[in-house]
Amino acid sequence: MIMNTPKGFTLVETLVALSLITIAMIGPFQSVENALAASYVARDQIIATNLAQEGIEYVRSVRDANYLYKLNHTTTTRTWLYGLDGTDASGGAGGGVNCISSDGCVVDPTQNTIAACPAGVCPPLRLSTVTYVYNQSSVTPTNPVTIFTRKVVLTSTAAHEKKITVTVNWITRGKPYSVTVSESIYNWL
Protein backbone atom coordinates (compact mmCIF):
# COMPACT_ATOMS: atom_id res chain seq x y z
CA MET A 1 0.00 0.00 0.00
CA ILE A 2 1.44 3.28 -1.10
CA MET A 3 0.53 6.36 0.88
CA ASN A 4 0.23 9.71 -0.71
CA THR A 5 2.21 12.32 1.18
CA PRO A 6 1.12 15.91 0.75
CA LYS A 7 3.45 18.06 -1.28
CA GLY A 8 4.32 21.60 -0.28
CA PHE A 9 5.73 23.42 2.71
CA THR A 10 4.51 23.15 6.22
CA LEU A 11 4.06 26.18 8.42
CA VAL A 12 7.24 25.36 10.37
CA GLU A 13 9.28 25.06 7.18
CA THR A 14 7.95 28.43 5.98
CA LEU A 15 8.80 30.14 9.30
CA VAL A 16 12.32 28.69 9.23
CA ALA A 17 12.83 29.88 5.65
CA LEU A 18 11.59 33.41 6.51
CA SER A 19 13.87 33.52 9.54
CA LEU A 20 16.88 32.56 7.46
CA ILE A 21 16.06 35.17 4.80
CA THR A 22 15.61 37.85 7.48
CA ILE A 23 18.93 37.01 9.13
CA ALA A 24 20.65 37.02 5.74
CA MET A 25 19.26 40.50 4.96
CA ILE A 26 20.15 42.12 8.29
CA GLY A 27 23.89 42.05 7.53
CA PRO A 28 23.75 44.05 4.29
CA PHE A 29 21.24 46.54 5.74
CA GLN A 30 23.51 47.07 8.76
CA SER A 31 26.47 47.60 6.44
CA VAL A 32 24.54 50.20 4.44
CA GLU A 33 23.51 52.01 7.64
CA ASN A 34 27.12 52.06 8.89
CA ALA A 35 28.35 53.33 5.53
CA LEU A 36 25.77 56.14 5.55
CA ALA A 37 26.71 57.13 9.10
CA ALA A 38 30.40 57.19 8.15
CA SER A 39 29.66 59.33 5.09
CA TYR A 40 27.75 61.88 7.22
CA VAL A 41 30.66 62.11 9.64
CA ALA A 42 33.16 62.44 6.78
CA ARG A 43 31.05 65.18 5.14
CA ASP A 44 30.84 67.13 8.40
CA GLN A 45 34.56 66.65 9.08
CA ILE A 46 35.43 68.12 5.67
CA ILE A 47 33.17 71.12 6.34
CA ALA A 48 34.66 71.57 9.83
CA THR A 49 38.24 71.41 8.51
CA ASN A 50 37.45 74.07 5.90
CA LEU A 51 35.77 76.28 8.53
CA ALA A 52 38.83 75.94 10.77
CA GLN A 53 41.18 76.84 7.92
CA GLU A 54 38.96 79.81 7.05
CA GLY A 55 39.37 81.05 10.64
CA ILE A 56 43.15 80.88 10.35
CA GLU A 57 43.12 82.65 6.99
CA TYR A 58 40.95 85.43 8.43
CA VAL A 59 43.38 86.04 11.33
CA ARG A 60 46.24 86.18 8.82
CA SER A 61 44.29 88.70 6.73
CA VAL A 62 43.75 90.89 9.82
CA ARG A 63 47.50 90.81 10.48
CA ASP A 64 48.22 91.70 6.84
CA ALA A 65 45.66 94.54 6.84
CA ASN A 66 47.30 95.99 9.96
CA TYR A 67 50.66 95.80 8.23
CA LEU A 68 49.31 97.72 5.22
CA TYR A 69 47.62 100.25 7.51
CA LYS A 70 50.94 100.90 9.30
CA LEU A 71 52.69 101.42 5.97
CA ASN A 72 50.20 104.15 5.05
CA HIS A 73 49.94 105.66 8.55
CA THR A 74 53.49 105.80 9.87
CA THR A 75 52.55 107.60 13.09
CA THR A 76 49.96 105.05 14.18
CA THR A 77 50.44 102.97 17.31
CA ARG A 78 48.16 100.24 16.00
CA THR A 79 49.47 96.79 16.94
CA TRP A 80 50.09 94.03 14.43
CA LEU A 81 47.08 92.12 15.79
CA TYR A 82 44.80 95.11 16.24
CA GLY A 83 41.23 93.85 16.41
CA LEU A 84 42.31 90.50 17.86
CA ASP A 85 44.52 91.40 20.82
CA GLY A 86 42.21 93.64 22.87
CA THR A 87 43.87 96.92 21.89
CA ASP A 88 42.09 100.02 20.65
CA ALA A 89 43.06 102.11 17.61
CA SER A 90 45.73 103.97 19.60
CA GLY A 91 47.32 100.74 20.84
CA GLY A 92 45.84 101.00 24.34
CA ALA A 93 44.43 98.08 26.27
CA GLY A 94 40.76 97.27 26.55
CA GLY A 95 39.49 98.68 23.30
CA GLY A 96 38.81 95.62 21.21
CA VAL A 97 38.02 91.94 21.23
CA ASN A 98 40.72 89.88 22.90
CA CYS A 99 41.27 86.54 21.20
CA ILE A 100 44.41 86.10 23.31
CA SER A 101 42.48 84.47 26.12
CA SER A 102 41.20 81.01 26.87
CA ASP A 103 37.65 82.23 26.13
CA GLY A 104 38.64 82.87 22.52
CA CYS A 105 36.58 84.66 19.91
CA VAL A 106 34.57 84.08 16.76
CA VAL A 107 35.41 85.53 13.39
CA ASP A 108 33.07 86.16 10.50
CA PRO A 109 34.95 86.78 7.24
CA THR A 110 31.69 87.48 5.38
CA GLN A 111 30.82 90.37 7.71
CA ASN A 112 34.46 91.25 8.53
CA THR A 113 33.67 91.02 12.25
CA ILE A 114 35.30 89.61 15.36
CA ALA A 115 33.35 88.93 18.56
CA ALA A 116 34.22 87.52 21.96
CA CYS A 117 32.98 84.13 23.13
CA PRO A 118 31.30 84.87 26.45
CA ALA A 119 32.68 82.50 29.12
CA GLY A 120 34.34 80.48 26.35
CA VAL A 121 31.01 79.46 24.78
CA CYS A 122 30.95 80.47 21.14
CA PRO A 123 27.67 80.84 19.26
CA PRO A 124 26.90 78.40 16.44
CA LEU A 125 27.63 79.29 12.85
CA ARG A 126 24.75 79.98 10.50
CA LEU A 127 24.43 79.00 6.85
CA SER A 128 22.86 81.37 4.38
CA THR A 129 20.33 79.54 2.22
CA VAL A 130 20.82 82.26 -0.40
CA THR A 131 24.63 82.34 -0.72
CA TYR A 132 25.46 79.02 0.99
CA VAL A 133 28.15 80.74 3.05
CA TYR A 134 28.71 80.14 6.77
CA ASN A 135 28.50 83.27 8.90
CA GLN A 136 27.80 84.69 12.39
CA SER A 137 24.87 86.90 11.36
CA SER A 138 21.56 86.90 13.16
CA VAL A 139 19.13 84.03 12.72
CA THR A 140 16.59 84.52 9.94
CA PRO A 141 14.63 82.06 7.81
CA THR A 142 17.36 82.41 5.17
CA ASN A 143 20.16 82.18 7.77
CA PRO A 144 19.42 79.15 10.01
CA VAL A 145 21.67 77.84 12.77
CA THR A 146 24.01 74.97 11.86
CA ILE A 147 25.59 72.21 13.95
CA PHE A 148 29.02 73.89 13.84
CA THR A 149 30.70 76.24 16.32
CA ARG A 150 34.10 77.84 15.64
CA LYS A 151 36.44 79.18 18.32
CA VAL A 152 39.64 81.13 17.60
CA VAL A 153 42.30 81.37 20.30
CA LEU A 154 45.64 83.16 19.99
CA THR A 155 48.49 82.22 22.32
CA SER A 156 51.90 83.82 22.73
CA THR A 157 54.82 81.63 21.77
CA ALA A 158 57.56 84.28 21.38
CA ALA A 159 57.89 88.08 21.30
CA HIS A 160 56.90 88.40 17.65
CA GLU A 161 54.97 85.16 17.23
CA LYS A 162 51.45 84.00 18.02
CA LYS A 163 49.94 80.58 17.64
CA ILE A 164 46.46 80.56 16.09
CA THR A 165 44.31 77.64 17.19
CA VAL A 166 40.90 77.25 15.59
CA THR A 167 38.58 74.58 16.94
CA VAL A 168 35.35 73.62 15.21
CA ASN A 169 32.91 71.46 17.20
CA TRP A 170 29.75 69.73 15.99
CA ILE A 171 27.44 66.82 16.72
CA THR A 172 26.57 64.22 14.07
CA ARG A 173 24.04 61.49 14.82
CA GLY A 174 24.20 62.27 18.54
CA LYS A 175 27.99 61.97 18.83
CA PRO A 176 30.24 65.03 19.40
CA TYR A 177 33.17 65.67 17.08
CA SER A 178 35.91 68.27 16.92
CA VAL A 179 38.56 69.49 14.46
CA THR A 180 41.47 71.66 15.59
CA VAL A 181 43.84 73.44 13.22
CA SER A 182 46.87 75.42 14.43
CA GLU A 183 49.37 77.68 12.74
CA SER A 184 51.95 80.23 13.85
CA ILE A 185 51.94 83.80 12.56
CA TYR A 186 54.70 86.34 12.93
CA ASN A 187 54.94 90.09 13.40
CA TRP A 188 56.90 91.28 10.42
CA LEU A 189 56.00 94.95 10.94
C-alpha positions in Angstrom: 0.0 0.0 0.0 1.4 3.3 -1.1 0.5 6.4 0.9 0.2 9.7 -0.7 2.2 12.3 1.2 1.1 15.9 0.8 3.5 18.1 -1.3 4.3 21.6 -0.3 5.7 23.4 2.7 4.5 23.1 6.2 4.1 26.2 8.4 7.2 25.4 10.4 9.3 25.1 7.2 8.0 28.4 6.0 8.8 30.1 9.3 12.3 28.7 9.2 12.8 29.9 5.6 11.6 33.4 6.5 13.9 33.5 9.5 16.9 32.6 7.5 16.1 35.2 4.8 15.6 37.9 7.5 18.9 37.0 9.1 20.7 37.0 5.7 19.3 40.5 5.0 20.2 42.1 8.3 23.9 42.1 7.5 23.7 44.0 4.3 21.2 46.5 5.7 23.5 47.1 8.8 26.5 47.6 6.4 24.5 50.2 4.4 23.5 52.0 7.6 27.1 52.1 8.9 28.4 53.3 5.5 25.8 56.1 5.5 26.7 57.1 9.1 30.4 57.2 8.2 29.7 59.3 5.1 27.7 61.9 7.2 30.7 62.1 9.6 33.2 62.4 6.8 31.0 65.2 5.1 30.8 67.1 8.4 34.6 66.6 9.1 35.4 68.1 5.7 33.2 71.1 6.3 34.7 71.6 9.8 38.2 71.4 8.5 37.5 74.1 5.9 35.8 76.3 8.5 38.8 75.9 10.8 41.2 76.8 7.9 39.0 79.8 7.1 39.4 81.0 10.6 43.2 80.9 10.3 43.1 82.7 7.0 41.0 85.4 8.4 43.4 86.0 11.3 46.2 86.2 8.8 44.3 88.7 6.7 43.7 90.9 9.8 47.5 90.8 10.5 48.2 91.7 6.8 45.7 94.5 6.8 47.3 96.0 10.0 50.7 95.8 8.2 49.3 97.7 5.2 47.6 100.3 7.5 50.9 100.9 9.3 52.7 101.4 6.0 50.2 104.2 5.1 49.9 105.7 8.6 53.5 105.8 9.9 52.5 107.6 13.1 50.0 105.0 14.2 50.4 103.0 17.3 48.2 100.2 16.0 49.5 96.8 16.9 50.1 94.0 14.4 47.1 92.1 15.8 44.8 95.1 16.2 41.2 93.8 16.4 42.3 90.5 17.9 44.5 91.4 20.8 42.2 93.6 22.9 43.9 96.9 21.9 42.1 100.0 20.6 43.1 102.1 17.6 45.7 104.0 19.6 47.3 100.7 20.8 45.8 101.0 24.3 44.4 98.1 26.3 40.8 97.3 26.6 39.5 98.7 23.3 38.8 95.6 21.2 38.0 91.9 21.2 40.7 89.9 22.9 41.3 86.5 21.2 44.4 86.1 23.3 42.5 84.5 26.1 41.2 81.0 26.9 37.7 82.2 26.1 38.6 82.9 22.5 36.6 84.7 19.9 34.6 84.1 16.8 35.4 85.5 13.4 33.1 86.2 10.5 34.9 86.8 7.2 31.7 87.5 5.4 30.8 90.4 7.7 34.5 91.3 8.5 33.7 91.0 12.3 35.3 89.6 15.4 33.4 88.9 18.6 34.2 87.5 22.0 33.0 84.1 23.1 31.3 84.9 26.5 32.7 82.5 29.1 34.3 80.5 26.4 31.0 79.5 24.8 30.9 80.5 21.1 27.7 80.8 19.3 26.9 78.4 16.4 27.6 79.3 12.9 24.7 80.0 10.5 24.4 79.0 6.9 22.9 81.4 4.4 20.3 79.5 2.2 20.8 82.3 -0.4 24.6 82.3 -0.7 25.5 79.0 1.0 28.2 80.7 3.0 28.7 80.1 6.8 28.5 83.3 8.9 27.8 84.7 12.4 24.9 86.9 11.4 21.6 86.9 13.2 19.1 84.0 12.7 16.6 84.5 9.9 14.6 82.1 7.8 17.4 82.4 5.2 20.2 82.2 7.8 19.4 79.1 10.0 21.7 77.8 12.8 24.0 75.0 11.9 25.6 72.2 14.0 29.0 73.9 13.8 30.7 76.2 16.3 34.1 77.8 15.6 36.4 79.2 18.3 39.6 81.1 17.6 42.3 81.4 20.3 45.6 83.2 20.0 48.5 82.2 22.3 51.9 83.8 22.7 54.8 81.6 21.8 57.6 84.3 21.4 57.9 88.1 21.3 56.9 88.4 17.7 55.0 85.2 17.2 51.4 84.0 18.0 49.9 80.6 17.6 46.5 80.6 16.1 44.3 77.6 17.2 40.9 77.3 15.6 38.6 74.6 16.9 35.3 73.6 15.2 32.9 71.5 17.2 29.7 69.7 16.0 27.4 66.8 16.7 26.6 64.2 14.1 24.0 61.5 14.8 24.2 62.3 18.5 28.0 62.0 18.8 30.2 65.0 19.4 33.2 65.7 17.1 35.9 68.3 16.9 38.6 69.5 14.5 41.5 71.7 15.6 43.8 73.4 13.2 46.9 75.4 14.4 49.4 77.7 12.7 51.9 80.2 13.8 51.9 83.8 12.6 54.7 86.3 12.9 54.9 90.1 13.4 56.9 91.3 10.4 56.0 95.0 10.9 
